[in-house]
């Protein structure tokens, strides 16, 4: 079994100030979310379906 490291990214509309939410969606069966101010801190874990639902909801509510 090959281990895959998370590839973290932030929104393209984010400023370069470092106060961002970062997402890693390259892992099988999970999406990770963390605060860029504390990269070694806690990480939230979502299923891909739950993450899609969350993102769709934010697009509709602005």
PDB file of N, CA, C, O and CB in Angstrom:
ATOM      1  N   UNK A   1       0.840  -1.180   0.000  1.00  0.00           N
ATOM      2  CA  UNK A   1       0.000   0.000   0.000  1.00  0.00           C
ATOM      3  C   UNK A   1       0.889   1.249   0.000  1.00  0.00           C
ATOM      4  O   UNK A   1       1.825   1.359   0.792  1.00  0.00           O
ATOM      5  CB  UNK A   1      -0.958  -0.005   1.223  1.00  0.00           C
ATOM      6  N   UNK A   2       0.589   2.156  -0.875  1.00  0.00           N
ATOM      7  CA  UNK A   2       1.359   3.392  -0.996  1.00  0.00           C
ATOM      8  C   UNK A   2       0.684   4.501  -0.199  1.00  0.00           C
ATOM      9  O   UNK A   2      -0.506   4.761  -0.378  1.00  0.00           O
ATOM     10  CB  UNK A   2       1.509   3.804  -2.479  1.00  0.00           C
ATOM     11  N   UNK A   3       1.434   5.149   0.670  1.00  0.00           N
ATOM     12  CA  UNK A   3       0.899   6.259   1.452  1.00  0.00           C
ATOM     13  C   UNK A   3       0.928   7.535   0.623  1.00  0.00           C
ATOM     14  O   UNK A   3       1.878   7.793  -0.115  1.00  0.00           O
ATOM     15  CB  UNK A   3       1.695   6.445   2.761  1.00  0.00           C
ATOM     16  N   UNK A   4      -0.115   8.316   0.758  1.00  0.00           N
ATOM     17  CA  UNK A   4      -0.230   9.568   0.022  1.00  0.00           C
ATOM     18  C   UNK A   4      -0.210  10.714   1.029  1.00  0.00           C
ATOM     19  O   UNK A   4      -0.961  10.702   2.004  1.00  0.00           O
ATOM     20  CB  UNK A   4      -1.533   9.601  -0.848  1.00  0.00           C
ATOM     21  N   UNK A   5       0.639  11.693   0.796  1.00  0.00           N
ATOM     22  CA  UNK A   5       0.700  12.873   1.664  1.00  0.00           C
ATOM     23  C   UNK A   5      -0.353  13.880   1.219  1.00  0.00           C
ATOM     24  O   UNK A   5      -0.622  14.004   0.025  1.00  0.00           O
ATOM     25  CB  UNK A   5       2.119  13.515   1.637  1.00  0.00           C
ATOM     26  N   UNK A   6      -0.949  14.598   2.161  1.00  0.00           N
ATOM     27  CA  UNK A   6      -1.918  15.621   1.772  1.00  0.00           C
ATOM     28  C   UNK A   6      -1.251  16.742   0.984  1.00  0.00           C
ATOM     29  O   UNK A   6      -0.167  17.206   1.337  1.00  0.00           O
ATOM     30  CB  UNK A   6      -2.614  16.193   3.008  1.00  0.00           C
ATOM     31  N   UNK A   7      -1.907  17.163  -0.075  1.00  0.00           N
ATOM     32  CA  UNK A   7      -1.457  18.316  -0.862  1.00  0.00           C
ATOM     33  C   UNK A   7      -2.359  19.490  -0.484  1.00  0.00           C
ATOM     34  O   UNK A   7      -3.499  19.580  -0.939  1.00  0.00           O
ATOM     35  CB  UNK A   7      -1.506  18.022  -2.429  1.00  0.00           C
ATOM     36  N   UNK A   8      -1.843  20.372   0.340  1.00  0.00           N
ATOM     37  CA  UNK A   8      -2.628  21.485   0.864  1.00  0.00           C
ATOM     38  C   UNK A   8      -2.717  22.615  -0.153  1.00  0.00           C
ATOM     39  O   UNK A   8      -1.748  22.923  -0.847  1.00  0.00           O
ATOM     40  CB  UNK A   8      -2.021  21.999   2.170  1.00  0.00           C
ATOM     41  N   UNK A   9      -3.898  23.228  -0.229  1.00  0.00           N
ATOM     42  CA  UNK A   9      -4.110  24.384  -1.105  1.00  0.00           C
ATOM     43  C   UNK A   9      -5.076  25.336  -0.409  1.00  0.00           C
ATOM     44  O   UNK A   9      -5.799  24.950   0.510  1.00  0.00           O
ATOM     45  CB  UNK A   9      -4.664  23.947  -2.513  1.00  0.00           C
ATOM     46  N   UNK A  10      -5.074  26.571  -0.858  1.00  0.00           N
ATOM     47  CA  UNK A  10      -6.029  27.548  -0.336  1.00  0.00           C
ATOM     48  C   UNK A  10      -6.776  28.163  -1.506  1.00  0.00           C
ATOM     49  O   UNK A  10      -6.387  27.984  -2.660  1.00  0.00           O
ATOM     50  CB  UNK A  10      -5.314  28.648   0.511  1.00  0.00           C
ATOM     51  N   UNK A  11      -7.825  28.872  -1.215  1.00  0.00           N
ATOM     52  CA  UNK A  11      -8.631  29.491  -2.261  1.00  0.00           C
ATOM     53  C   UNK A  11      -7.792  30.471  -3.072  1.00  0.00           C
ATOM     54  O   UNK A  11      -6.949  31.179  -2.523  1.00  0.00           O
ATOM     55  CB  UNK A  11      -9.847  30.205  -1.655  1.00  0.00           C
ATOM     56  N   UNK A  12      -8.024  30.507  -4.363  1.00  0.00           N
ATOM     57  CA  UNK A  12      -7.273  31.424  -5.222  1.00  0.00           C
ATOM     58  C   UNK A  12      -7.595  32.881  -4.904  1.00  0.00           C
ATOM     59  O   UNK A  12      -6.802  33.769  -5.217  1.00  0.00           O
ATOM     60  CB  UNK A  12      -7.571  31.135  -6.691  1.00  0.00           C
ATOM     61  N   UNK A  13      -8.735  33.137  -4.294  1.00  0.00           N
ATOM     62  CA  UNK A  13      -9.108  34.507  -3.929  1.00  0.00           C
ATOM     63  C   UNK A  13      -8.528  34.936  -2.586  1.00  0.00           C
ATOM     64  O   UNK A  13      -8.725  36.076  -2.166  1.00  0.00           O
ATOM     65  CB  UNK A  13     -10.616  34.639  -3.892  1.00  0.00           C
ATOM     66  N   UNK A  14      -7.829  34.053  -1.918  1.00  0.00           N
ATOM     67  CA  UNK A  14      -7.242  34.377  -0.612  1.00  0.00           C
ATOM     68  C   UNK A  14      -6.117  35.384  -0.770  1.00  0.00           C
ATOM     69  O   UNK A  14      -5.401  35.389  -1.771  1.00  0.00           O
ATOM     70  CB  UNK A  14      -6.720  33.105   0.083  1.00  0.00           C
ATOM     71  N   UNK A  15      -5.974  36.233   0.232  1.00  0.00           N
ATOM     72  CA  UNK A  15      -4.842  37.160   0.259  1.00  0.00           C
ATOM     73  C   UNK A  15      -3.597  36.388   0.672  1.00  0.00           C
ATOM     74  O   UNK A  15      -3.694  35.250   1.131  1.00  0.00           O
ATOM     75  CB  UNK A  15      -5.107  38.355   1.232  1.00  0.00           C
ATOM     76  N   UNK A  16      -2.448  36.991   0.514  1.00  0.00           N
ATOM     77  CA  UNK A  16      -1.189  36.342   0.877  1.00  0.00           C
ATOM     78  C   UNK A  16      -0.783  36.637   2.317  1.00  0.00           C
ATOM     79  O   UNK A  16       0.407  36.624   2.632  1.00  0.00           O
ATOM     80  CB  UNK A  16      -0.085  36.784  -0.066  1.00  0.00           C
ATOM     81  N   UNK A  17      -1.737  36.901   3.186  1.00  0.00           N
ATOM     82  CA  UNK A  17      -1.439  37.259   4.563  1.00  0.00           C
ATOM     83  C   UNK A  17      -1.281  36.054   5.482  1.00  0.00           C
ATOM     84  O   UNK A  17      -0.823  36.218   6.613  1.00  0.00           O
ATOM     85  CB  UNK A  17      -2.513  38.147   5.091  1.00  0.00           C
ATOM     86  N   UNK A  18      -1.638  34.869   5.049  1.00  0.00           N
ATOM     87  CA  UNK A  18      -1.474  33.680   5.866  1.00  0.00           C
ATOM     88  C   UNK A  18      -2.624  33.380   6.809  1.00  0.00           C
ATOM     89  O   UNK A  18      -2.507  32.486   7.647  1.00  0.00           O
ATOM     90  CB  UNK A  18      -0.249  33.804   6.647  1.00  0.00           C
ATOM     91  N   UNK A  19      -3.721  34.094   6.699  1.00  0.00           N
ATOM     92  CA  UNK A  19      -4.900  33.834   7.531  1.00  0.00           C
ATOM     93  C   UNK A  19      -5.957  33.140   6.689  1.00  0.00           C
ATOM     94  O   UNK A  19      -6.996  33.721   6.377  1.00  0.00           O
ATOM     95  CB  UNK A  19      -5.462  35.152   8.143  1.00  0.00           C
ATOM     96  N   UNK A  20      -5.687  31.903   6.327  1.00  0.00           N
ATOM     97  CA  UNK A  20      -6.541  31.209   5.373  1.00  0.00           C
ATOM     98  C   UNK A  20      -6.919  29.824   5.872  1.00  0.00           C
ATOM     99  O   UNK A  20      -6.295  29.273   6.779  1.00  0.00           O
ATOM    100  CB  UNK A  20      -5.850  31.106   4.025  1.00  0.00           C
ATOM    101  N   UNK A  21      -7.937  29.289   5.267  1.00  0.00           N
ATOM    102  CA  UNK A  21      -8.289  27.890   5.444  1.00  0.00           C
ATOM    103  C   UNK A  21      -7.621  27.134   4.309  1.00  0.00           C
ATOM    104  O   UNK A  21      -7.713  27.540   3.150  1.00  0.00           O
ATOM    105  CB  UNK A  21      -9.853  27.667   5.458  1.00  0.00           C
ATOM    106  N   UNK A  22      -6.952  26.039   4.634  1.00  0.00           N
ATOM    107  CA  UNK A  22      -6.310  25.204   3.624  1.00  0.00           C
ATOM    108  C   UNK A  22      -7.041  23.871   3.551  1.00  0.00           C
ATOM    109  O   UNK A  22      -7.517  23.350   4.560  1.00  0.00           O
ATOM    110  CB  UNK A  22      -4.802  24.993   3.943  1.00  0.00           C
ATOM    111  N   UNK A  23      -7.121  23.331   2.345  1.00  0.00           N
ATOM    112  CA  UNK A  23      -7.843  22.086   2.098  1.00  0.00           C
ATOM    113  C   UNK A  23      -6.926  21.113   1.381  1.00  0.00           C
ATOM    114  O   UNK A  23      -6.175  21.494   0.482  1.00  0.00           O
ATOM    115  CB  UNK A  23      -9.129  22.339   1.270  1.00  0.00           C
ATOM    116  N   UNK A  24      -6.995  19.856   1.787  1.00  0.00           N
ATOM    117  CA  UNK A  24      -6.301  18.774   1.080  1.00  0.00           C
ATOM    118  C   UNK A  24      -7.374  17.779   0.651  1.00  0.00           C
ATOM    119  O   UNK A  24      -7.965  17.092   1.483  1.00  0.00           O
ATOM    120  CB  UNK A  24      -5.188  18.081   1.989  1.00  0.00           C
ATOM    121  N   UNK A  25      -7.618  17.711  -0.650  1.00  0.00           N
ATOM    122  CA  UNK A  25      -8.665  16.815  -1.161  1.00  0.00           C
ATOM    123  C   UNK A  25      -8.105  15.739  -2.083  1.00  0.00           C
ATOM    124  O   UNK A  25      -8.821  15.207  -2.931  1.00  0.00           O
ATOM    125  CB  UNK A  25      -9.724  17.618  -1.901  1.00  0.00           C
ATOM    126  N   UNK A  26      -6.841  15.423  -1.919  1.00  0.00           N
ATOM    127  CA  UNK A  26      -6.202  14.417  -2.770  1.00  0.00           C
ATOM    128  C   UNK A  26      -6.125  13.042  -2.105  1.00  0.00           C
ATOM    129  O   UNK A  26      -5.577  12.107  -2.690  1.00  0.00           O
ATOM    130  CB  UNK A  26      -4.810  14.874  -3.146  1.00  0.00           C
ATOM    131  N   UNK A  27      -6.655  12.907  -0.911  1.00  0.00           N
ATOM    132  CA  UNK A  27      -6.568  11.637  -0.189  1.00  0.00           C
ATOM    133  C   UNK A  27      -7.818  10.791  -0.435  1.00  0.00           C
ATOM    134  O   UNK A  27      -8.920  11.331  -0.527  1.00  0.00           O
ATOM    135  CB  UNK A  27      -6.381  11.886   1.322  1.00  0.00           C
ATOM    136  N   UNK A  28      -7.659   9.487  -0.542  1.00  0.00           N
ATOM    137  CA  UNK A  28      -8.822   8.640  -0.811  1.00  0.00           C
ATOM    138  C   UNK A  28      -9.815   8.641   0.355  1.00  0.00           C
ATOM    139  O   UNK A  28      -9.454   8.330   1.490  1.00  0.00           O
ATOM    140  CB  UNK A  28      -8.370   7.211  -1.104  1.00  0.00           C
ATOM    141  N   UNK A  29     -11.057   8.990   0.062  1.00  0.00           N
ATOM    142  CA  UNK A  29     -12.125   8.894   1.041  1.00  0.00           C
ATOM    143  C   UNK A  29     -12.182   9.971   2.095  1.00  0.00           C
ATOM    144  O   UNK A  29     -12.968   9.856   3.036  1.00  0.00           O
ATOM    145  CB  UNK A  29     -12.026   7.633   1.701  1.00  0.00           C
ATOM    146  N   UNK A  30     -11.370  11.031   1.975  1.00  0.00           N
ATOM    147  CA  UNK A  30     -11.416  12.089   2.981  1.00  0.00           C
ATOM    148  C   UNK A  30     -10.944  13.422   2.419  1.00  0.00           C
ATOM    149  O   UNK A  30     -10.170  13.486   1.464  1.00  0.00           O
ATOM    150  CB  UNK A  30     -10.570  11.707   4.183  1.00  0.00           C
ATOM    151  N   UNK A  31     -11.437  14.476   3.043  1.00  0.00           N
ATOM    152  CA  UNK A  31     -11.001  15.840   2.752  1.00  0.00           C
ATOM    153  C   UNK A  31     -10.557  16.435   4.086  1.00  0.00           C
ATOM    154  O   UNK A  31     -11.301  16.405   5.067  1.00  0.00           O
ATOM    155  CB  UNK A  31     -12.154  16.708   2.067  1.00  0.00           C
ATOM    156  N   UNK A  32      -9.347  16.971   4.113  1.00  0.00           N
ATOM    157  CA  UNK A  32      -8.800  17.567   5.332  1.00  0.00           C
ATOM    158  C   UNK A  32      -8.855  19.085   5.235  1.00  0.00           C
ATOM    159  O   UNK A  32      -8.667  19.656   4.161  1.00  0.00           O
ATOM    160  CB  UNK A  32      -7.348  17.093   5.574  1.00  0.00           C
ATOM    161  N   UNK A  33      -9.114  19.732   6.366  1.00  0.00           N
ATOM    162  CA  UNK A  33      -9.195  21.191   6.427  1.00  0.00           C
ATOM    163  C   UNK A  33      -8.391  21.651   7.640  1.00  0.00           C
ATOM    164  O   UNK A  33      -8.495  21.068   8.719  1.00  0.00           O
ATOM    165  CB  UNK A  33     -10.690  21.685   6.511  1.00  0.00           C
ATOM    166  N   UNK A  34      -7.584  22.708   7.455  1.00  0.00           N
ATOM    167  CA  UNK A  34      -6.792  23.240   8.563  1.00  0.00           C
ATOM    168  C   UNK A  34      -6.675  24.753   8.442  1.00  0.00           C
ATOM    169  O   UNK A  34      -6.994  25.340   7.408  1.00  0.00           O
ATOM    170  CB  UNK A  34      -5.391  22.592   8.596  1.00  0.00           C
ATOM    171  N   UNK A  35      -6.211  25.367   9.519  1.00  0.00           N
ATOM    172  CA  UNK A  35      -5.981  26.808   9.592  1.00  0.00           C
ATOM    173  C   UNK A  35      -4.528  27.074   9.211  1.00  0.00           C
ATOM    174  O   UNK A  35      -3.621  26.482   9.796  1.00  0.00           O
ATOM    175  CB  UNK A  35      -6.305  27.371  11.024  1.00  0.00           C
ATOM    176  N   UNK A  36      -4.296  27.944   8.251  1.00  0.00           N
ATOM    177  CA  UNK A  36      -2.927  28.207   7.795  1.00  0.00           C
ATOM    178  C   UNK A  36      -2.069  28.882   8.867  1.00  0.00           C
ATOM    179  O   UNK A  36      -0.841  28.857   8.775  1.00  0.00           O
ATOM    180  CB  UNK A  36      -2.958  29.075   6.550  1.00  0.00           C
ATOM    181  N   UNK A  37      -2.692  29.482   9.876  1.00  0.00           N
ATOM    182  CA  UNK A  37      -1.919  30.101  10.958  1.00  0.00           C
ATOM    183  C   UNK A  37      -1.320  29.055  11.895  1.00  0.00           C
ATOM    184  O   UNK A  37      -0.379  29.348  12.632  1.00  0.00           O
ATOM    185  CB  UNK A  37      -2.802  31.062  11.753  1.00  0.00           C
ATOM    186  N   UNK A  38      -1.863  27.834  11.870  1.00  0.00           N
ATOM    187  CA  UNK A  38      -1.412  26.770  12.776  1.00  0.00           C
ATOM    188  C   UNK A  38      -1.355  25.452  12.004  1.00  0.00           C
ATOM    189  O   UNK A  38      -2.151  24.546  12.250  1.00  0.00           O
ATOM    190  CB  UNK A  38      -2.360  26.646  14.019  1.00  0.00           C
ATOM    191  N   UNK A  39      -0.423  25.355  11.087  1.00  0.00           N
ATOM    192  CA  UNK A  39      -0.353  24.196  10.199  1.00  0.00           C
ATOM    193  C   UNK A  39      -0.088  22.878  10.915  1.00  0.00           C
ATOM    194  O   UNK A  39      -0.433  21.818  10.392  1.00  0.00           O
ATOM    195  CB  UNK A  39       0.710  24.416   9.183  1.00  0.00           C
ATOM    196  N   UNK A  40       0.506  22.921  12.080  1.00  0.00           N
ATOM    197  CA  UNK A  40       0.730  21.682  12.831  1.00  0.00           C
ATOM    198  C   UNK A  40      -0.386  21.433  13.846  1.00  0.00           C
ATOM    199  O   UNK A  40      -0.330  20.470  14.611  1.00  0.00           O
ATOM    200  CB  UNK A  40       2.083  21.734  13.546  1.00  0.00           C
ATOM    201  N   UNK A  41      -1.387  22.293  13.850  1.00  0.00           N
ATOM    202  CA  UNK A  41      -2.502  22.174  14.784  1.00  0.00           C
ATOM    203  C   UNK A  41      -3.546  21.172  14.316  1.00  0.00           C
ATOM    204  O   UNK A  41      -3.277  20.352  13.439  1.00  0.00           O
ATOM    205  CB  UNK A  41      -3.149  23.520  14.989  1.00  0.00           C
ATOM    206  N   UNK A  42      -4.728  21.240  14.898  1.00  0.00           N
ATOM    207  CA  UNK A  42      -5.777  20.274  14.580  1.00  0.00           C
ATOM    208  C   UNK A  42      -6.250  20.380  13.135  1.00  0.00           C
ATOM    209  O   UNK A  42      -6.180  21.435  12.504  1.00  0.00           O
ATOM    210  CB  UNK A  42      -6.949  20.464  15.513  1.00  0.00           C
ATOM    211  N   UNK A  43      -6.729  19.256  12.645  1.00  0.00           N
ATOM    212  CA  UNK A  43      -7.243  19.153  11.280  1.00  0.00           C
ATOM    213  C   UNK A  43      -8.661  18.602  11.335  1.00  0.00           C
ATOM    214  O   UNK A  43      -8.930  17.640  12.053  1.00  0.00           O
ATOM    215  CB  UNK A  43      -6.328  18.247  10.395  1.00  0.00           C
ATOM    216  N   UNK A  44      -9.560  19.208  10.582  1.00  0.00           N
ATOM    217  CA  UNK A  44     -10.912  18.675  10.451  1.00  0.00           C
ATOM    218  C   UNK A  44     -10.925  17.673   9.308  1.00  0.00           C
ATOM    219  O   UNK A  44     -10.261  17.880   8.292  1.00  0.00           O
ATOM    220  CB  UNK A  44     -11.952  19.813  10.209  1.00  0.00           C
ATOM    221  N   UNK A  45     -11.669  16.598   9.464  1.00  0.00           N
ATOM    222  CA  UNK A  45     -11.760  15.563   8.435  1.00  0.00           C
ATOM    223  C   UNK A  45     -13.212  15.416   8.007  1.00  0.00           C
ATOM    224  O   UNK A  45     -14.104  15.277   8.844  1.00  0.00           O
ATOM    225  CB  UNK A  45     -11.196  14.207   8.949  1.00  0.00           C
ATOM    226  N   UNK A  46     -13.442  15.448   6.704  1.00  0.00           N
ATOM    227  CA  UNK A  46     -14.774  15.300   6.126  1.00  0.00           C
ATOM    228  C   UNK A  46     -14.768  14.177   5.103  1.00  0.00           C
ATOM    229  O   UNK A  46     -13.727  13.859   4.527  1.00  0.00           O
ATOM    230  CB  UNK A  46     -15.245  16.621   5.479  1.00  0.00           C
ATOM    231  N   UNK A  47     -15.920  13.583   4.879  1.00  0.00           N
ATOM    232  CA  UNK A  47     -16.048  12.696   3.726  1.00  0.00           C
ATOM    233  C   UNK A  47     -16.141  13.594   2.496  1.00  0.00           C
ATOM    234  O   UNK A  47     -16.538  14.753   2.614  1.00  0.00           O
ATOM    235  CB  UNK A  47     -17.310  11.736   3.851  1.00  0.00           C
ATOM    236  N   UNK A  48     -15.787  13.086   1.324  1.00  0.00           N
ATOM    237  CA  UNK A  48     -15.929  13.912   0.122  1.00  0.00           C
ATOM    238  C   UNK A  48     -17.366  14.400  -0.087  1.00  0.00           C
ATOM    239  O   UNK A  48     -17.571  15.538  -0.511  1.00  0.00           O
ATOM    240  CB  UNK A  48     -15.475  13.128  -1.098  1.00  0.00           C
ATOM    241  N   UNK A  49     -18.356  13.562   0.202  1.00  0.00           N
ATOM    242  CA  UNK A  49     -19.757  13.968   0.024  1.00  0.00           C
ATOM    243  C   UNK A  49     -20.126  15.101   0.980  1.00  0.00           C
ATOM    244  O   UNK A  49     -20.796  16.053   0.580  1.00  0.00           O
ATOM    245  CB  UNK A  49     -20.696  12.767   0.245  1.00  0.00           C
ATOM    246  N   UNK A  50     -19.697  15.007   2.231  1.00  0.00           N
ATOM    247  CA  UNK A  50     -19.986  16.067   3.200  1.00  0.00           C
ATOM    248  C   UNK A  50     -19.300  17.368   2.796  1.00  0.00           C
ATOM    249  O   UNK A  50     -19.880  18.444   2.943  1.00  0.00           O
ATOM    250  CB  UNK A  50     -19.537  15.646   4.613  1.00  0.00           C
ATOM    251  N   UNK A  51     -18.076  17.279   2.290  1.00  0.00           N
ATOM    252  CA  UNK A  51     -17.355  18.480   1.855  1.00  0.00           C
ATOM    253  C   UNK A  51     -18.055  19.130   0.665  1.00  0.00           C
ATOM    254  O   UNK A  51     -18.198  20.352   0.629  1.00  0.00           O
ATOM    255  CB  UNK A  51     -15.898  18.133   1.489  1.00  0.00           C
ATOM    256  N   UNK A  52     -18.491  18.339  -0.301  1.00  0.00           N
ATOM    257  CA  UNK A  52     -19.211  18.889  -1.464  1.00  0.00           C
ATOM    258  C   UNK A  52     -20.485  19.601  -1.013  1.00  0.00           C
ATOM    259  O   UNK A  52     -20.810  20.675  -1.517  1.00  0.00           O
ATOM    260  CB  UNK A  52     -19.559  17.764  -2.478  1.00  0.00           C
ATOM    261  N   UNK A  53     -21.203  19.003  -0.063  1.00  0.00           N
ATOM    262  CA  UNK A  53     -22.425  19.619   0.454  1.00  0.00           C
ATOM    263  C   UNK A  53     -22.111  20.949   1.130  1.00  0.00           C
ATOM    264  O   UNK A  53     -22.824  21.932   0.925  1.00  0.00           O
ATOM    265  CB  UNK A  53     -23.130  18.673   1.441  1.00  0.00           C
ATOM    266  N   UNK A  54     -21.064  20.987   1.925  1.00  0.00           N
ATOM    267  CA  UNK A  54     -20.659  22.224   2.592  1.00  0.00           C
ATOM    268  C   UNK A  54     -20.307  23.308   1.576  1.00  0.00           C
ATOM    269  O   UNK A  54     -20.782  24.438   1.684  1.00  0.00           O
ATOM    270  CB  UNK A  54     -19.464  21.964   3.518  1.00  0.00           C
ATOM    271  N   UNK A  55     -19.483  22.972   0.597  1.00  0.00           N
ATOM    272  CA  UNK A  55     -19.065  23.952  -0.416  1.00  0.00           C
ATOM    273  C   UNK A  55     -20.270  24.445  -1.209  1.00  0.00           C
ATOM    274  O   UNK A  55     -20.386  25.641  -1.474  1.00  0.00           O
ATOM    275  CB  UNK A  55     -18.013  23.337  -1.370  1.00  0.00           C
ATOM    276  N   UNK A  56     -21.164  23.542  -1.590  1.00  0.00           N
ATOM    277  CA  UNK A  56     -22.365  23.950  -2.329  1.00  0.00           C
ATOM    278  C   UNK A  56     -23.208  24.904  -1.488  1.00  0.00           C
ATOM    279  O   UNK A  56     -23.756  25.871  -2.016  1.00  0.00           O
ATOM    280  CB  UNK A  56     -23.203  22.713  -2.736  1.00  0.00           C
ATOM    281  N   UNK A  57     -23.315  24.645  -0.199  1.00  0.00           N
ATOM    282  CA  UNK A  57     -24.078  25.523   0.685  1.00  0.00           C
ATOM    283  C   UNK A  57     -23.467  26.903   0.808  1.00  0.00           C
ATOM    284  O   UNK A  57     -24.195  27.894   0.876  1.00  0.00           O
ATOM    285  CB  UNK A  57     -24.193  24.906   2.046  1.00  0.00           C
ATOM    286  N   UNK A  58     -22.149  26.989   0.837  1.00  0.00           N
ATOM    287  CA  UNK A  58     -21.510  28.300   0.939  1.00  0.00           C
ATOM    288  C   UNK A  58     -21.664  29.085  -0.354  1.00  0.00           C
ATOM    289  O   UNK A  58     -21.728  30.314  -0.328  1.00  0.00           O
ATOM    290  CB  UNK A  58     -20.030  28.148   1.286  1.00  0.00           C
ATOM    291  N   UNK A  59     -21.722  28.405  -1.459  1.00  0.00           N
ATOM    292  CA  UNK A  59     -21.907  29.108  -2.742  1.00  0.00           C
ATOM    293  C   UNK A  59     -23.297  29.707  -2.844  1.00  0.00           C
ATOM    294  O   UNK A  59     -23.474  30.764  -3.450  1.00  0.00           O
ATOM    295  CB  UNK A  59     -21.666  28.156  -3.920  1.00  0.00           C
ATOM    296  N   UNK A  60     -24.283  29.048  -2.261  1.00  0.00           N
ATOM    297  CA  UNK A  60     -25.659  29.537  -2.338  1.00  0.00           C
ATOM    298  C   UNK A  60     -25.955  30.636  -1.327  1.00  0.00           C
ATOM    299  O   UNK A  60     -26.848  31.455  -1.544  1.00  0.00           O
ATOM    300  CB  UNK A  60     -26.619  28.397  -2.131  1.00  0.00           C
ATOM    301  N   UNK A  61     -25.215  30.659  -0.227  1.00  0.00           N
ATOM    302  CA  UNK A  61     -25.489  31.661   0.803  1.00  0.00           C
ATOM    303  C   UNK A  61     -24.487  32.803   0.800  1.00  0.00           C
ATOM    304  O   UNK A  61     -24.645  33.773   1.541  1.00  0.00           O
ATOM    305  CB  UNK A  61     -25.500  31.011   2.158  1.00  0.00           C
ATOM    306  N   UNK A  62     -23.452  32.692  -0.035  1.00  0.00           N
ATOM    307  CA  UNK A  62     -22.493  33.773  -0.206  1.00  0.00           C
ATOM    308  C   UNK A  62     -21.562  33.941   0.915  1.00  0.00           C
ATOM    309  O   UNK A  62     -20.707  34.826   0.880  1.00  0.00           O
ATOM    310  CB  UNK A  62     -23.176  35.015  -0.417  1.00  0.00           C
TER     311      UNK A  62
END
